[in-house]
Amino acid sequence: MSTQPQAPSTPRQPPPQHSAIRSLLRLWPYVRQIRWFLFGSTVAALLASLSALVIPLVLKSIVDGPVAHRDTAGLWQQGVLLLVLGLLEAGLFGMRRLLVARPLASVERRMRADLYARLQRLPVSFHDRWASGQLLSRATSDMYTIRLFLAFPLIFLIVNSMVFLTGIGIMFSLDWQLALITVLPAVPLIVLCSWFERRYSAASRLSQDQNGDLATVLEESVLGIRILKSFGRHRTMAARYRAQAELLRETELKKARLLADLWAVIVGLPELALGVSLAVGVVQVAHGSTTAGTLVGFLSTALSLRWPVESLGWLLAYSNEAATATDRFFEVLDARPADAEDEARAASGTPTTEAATSGTASTEQPARDGIRLTGVRFRYPDAPAGSPDLLSGLDLHIRSGETMALVGLTGSGKTTLTALLPRLYEIDSGRITLDGQDIREIPRARLRELVSMAFEEPTLFSASVSENVLMGAPDAPAEALDRALDVAQAQFVRTLPEGVDTQVGEQGLSLSGGQRQRLALARAVVGAPEFLVLDDPLSALDVHTEALVEQALRQVLSDTTALVVAHRPSTVLLADRVALLADGRITAVGTHHELLESSPDYRELMSGERAEDGSLVR
């Protein structure tokens, strides 16, 4: 067992120092493909809103015309015009929704697909640092926030701004004195919005991160429900969930207070200005300096602008949340993928890469040198400062066609060493070669065809038995699948309701631990790999099944170069030679019997008894 961190903690990102606009502009590559739909939707919404501004002018005409002159026929004509304007507004708003519904769903789908694809390409070290709930929240709630922003706030930030300016122009054309009184609150509103944006952005980021933490707790509780129930810890986990939910509640209340303060000013100041305008307008009508129709038209226009002004708070708040969601989305997309160096090397046409991907670059066969590790040093990126390297100058040679057992104390780095061969982690220094080729010069896709692994913790997916096993070799024929199941002594699958097509359920929990481990072993050997890495592959098996699997494995191991992490003598006996890992180095190599004779540490490790000379295993 390695000293790999057990509970990844998501790196906390500080609130972005740039504006929300700069964050949202990063969505342009996705929005560009639907820009004409968004443009059409904006135009439809703008025309609908402008048609609403015509209604106050019609009202002015009604009051100063048919009403003042008692013209009933003219009143009916104006009434029909109002009805037409209302129907036009409703129809245009309906068209707006139709124009963006399907395109925005496609944008969300592409963003989700890109996020998932990037997560698959990112190195294991990235996933070690990030909690799964944080990644899950980015792929779900953040995507919904971005789509809703594009569908509504983005459009209406533009539309309401245009409507507001048009409405102000109409009010100035009707009565410049009343209009001047009405627009005076704009100055304090601009200052308040700037103050609000800075504070709400920080609170929004904290809220979305806490949502991710809450999702992590929930996911852990669901996946570990058997453990929680068996140890009676469900109340402890419930308390942890409540505590996390309380933190989120406090942050949401802070956001609500900020929005309430903004809303109070946004609603209060214009209402106060409108009241003053009404009082001044009544005085003007009384003195004959303006008509009643003009006052009605002015007030109707001002009331029509209530929604553009009052919505400003919500639109700004949601825009900040969308900017935060965009930042969180691009935090994942900006992370450097594990195969970025391979792509750069392929683009530059490096000969070693070409030779690794196909035989066209060189007809010379690689030397059969097996697996060689030279001066390998490694430490986890989040290891405490000043702590020693987990692997420090490790040297090991596994001859071609040989099976090497790797033994050592728990935490000595055995699992970590096996993860270095397929480049799940990158070594800090030194060199690892497969048949003479440095693994850093082999594209990851090709490297992982060459090296097959069975992990200590068998992971199965919500898929059929055959789909889980054939992940090790998607193009393998049915005969290879049957052979791999036989090697792993997984004949139990033939008694399942639908045989190899039976769905194993989430995490394979419908199967026993031994059954899951046998399927994981079958997955490792199904493609007859050139190099095989087995991390304690028989730990969950009973003695009888273990003996059968070992017998079948011997034939598989005779045709490949293998590294087998072993904790029991029975597994060690599968190997041609044994390597003892201690203090970050290989301290002894030999056959099982040779090491029993020559290495007190190995003898103690295998027998569990203290060596005769009193030395302790390091």
C-alpha positions, 0 to 999 in steps of 0.5 A: 500500500502506498502513501497516496493521500486518502481523501483528496481536498479540492484546491480553494480558488480565490475570487477572480480579480478580473470583472465578470464580463471578462469571465463571461467572454470566455464562453464565446467559442461555445456561443459563436455557433449559435450567435444568430439565434441569440441575435434573433432572440434579442431582436424579438425581445427588444421589439416586444419591449419597445412595442410596450413603450408605444402603449404610453404614447397611445394612451397620451393620444387617447387622453388628449384626443378621443377622451378630451373631445368625447370622440367614441369612434376614435376611442375604439380605433385606439383600443384596437391599436392597444390590443394589437400591440399587446398581441404583438408583444406576447407573440414576440416574447414567445418567438424569443423562447423558441429561438434559443431553446434548442440551440442553448441545449446544444451548447450545454451538451457540448460544454458537458462533453468537453468537461467530461473529456478533459476530466478523462485526460487529466492526470491522476494527480489532479483527481487526487487533489479534487473532491468528486463532489466539486467536479460533479457540481461543475458538470451539473449545477454550473452548466445549468447556471450558464445555460440559464444566463445565456437564455435570459439574463444575457439577452435582457441585460441588452434589451433592458438597457436599450429599453431604458435608454429609449424610454428615457428619450421618450420621457425627455421628448414628453417633458424634459423637467419631469424626465430630469427628476426621474433620471437623477437616481441613476448616479447612486445606482451606478455606484451601488451596482459597482459595490454590489458586484465586488461583494456578490461575486465573492459570496457567489464563488464561496456558495458554489464551492460549498455546494460542491463540498455538500455534494461530496459529503452526499456522494460519500454517504451514498457510496459508503452506506454499508460502512455507515450502517454497519458501524452505526455512524449514520448520525455522525455523517448526518451531523457532518452534512448538517454542518456543511449545509449550515455553512452553505445556508449562511453564505446564501443568506449573505447573498440574500442580504446583499441582494436585498440591499441592492433591491431596496435602493433600486426599487426605492429611489425610482419610486421616490423620483416617480412620486416627485415627478407626479407631484410636479406634473400635477402642478404643471397640468393645473397651471396649464403648462402641460396637458393631462395626456402628456402627464399620463403618457409620461407616467405610463412610460415611467411605469413601463421602465420599472421592470428594466430598472427593478430587474437590474439587481437580479440580472446583475446577481445572476450574471455574477453567478454565471461568471463564477460558474464559468470560472469554475468550468474553465478551471478544469478546462485550463488544467494541463492534460496528461497527454499534452506533451505527447501531442506537442511531441507528435506535432513536432514530429519527434522520431521516437514518438513516430517509432512508438506509434507505428512501425513505419518510422523504423523497421528495427525491432526494440531490444527485449530488455523488459522493464528497467527502472533507473534512479527513479525518484518520486514524491506526491505533489502535496507531500509535506515540505521537508518530507523524504521522497517516497521513492529515492533513487530506485533501481530495478530490472525485470527481464523480458518474459520474467515475473517479478514479485514486489514486496515491502511493508505497508506504505513503502510505495509498492502501489505507487511504483506500479502506477508509475509504469503506465504513467498514472503519475510522472516520476520526478527524476530517473528513467523507466524503459520498456524494452529499451524505450523510455516510457516518456517517449511512448504516447500514453495511448500506446503505452497503456496498450502495452501495460495492463493493470489490475489494481488492489481495489477492483473498480467496476462500472454500471455496465455488463460483465463483458463491457467491464472486462473488455475495457482491457481490450475493446477489440478482443474477440469472444474467445479472448473474453472466455479465456480471460474469465477462465484464467480469473476463475470467473465462471460464476458469470455464466450462472448470472441471469443474462450471463456476460450481458448481466449488468453488475450495478453501480461500483459492482456492489451486486457482486462479492469482493472476490467476484469483483477482483476476479473480473478486474483480473480478467480485465487485465489479462484479456488483451494478452498484454506485453507487460502486466502489472498486478497489485495484490490481485488475489487478496479477496479470494478464498484459499481454494479459488486462489490456488485455481487462479494461481495455476491459471495465471502461471500460463499467462505470466509465462508469456508476458513480462510482469510485476506483481505486488505480493503480500502473501507467500503464495503470491510470491511463489508465482514469480521468478524473482522477488524484489524487496522495497524499503526506504524508497529503494530496492534493497534486495533481489533474488528468488524467494528461497535466496532471499529467505536465506540472505535477507533478514528483512525479507524473512521477517516480512514473509514469516512475521517473526523477528529475525535471529540477529534481532534486526527490524524490518525498515 
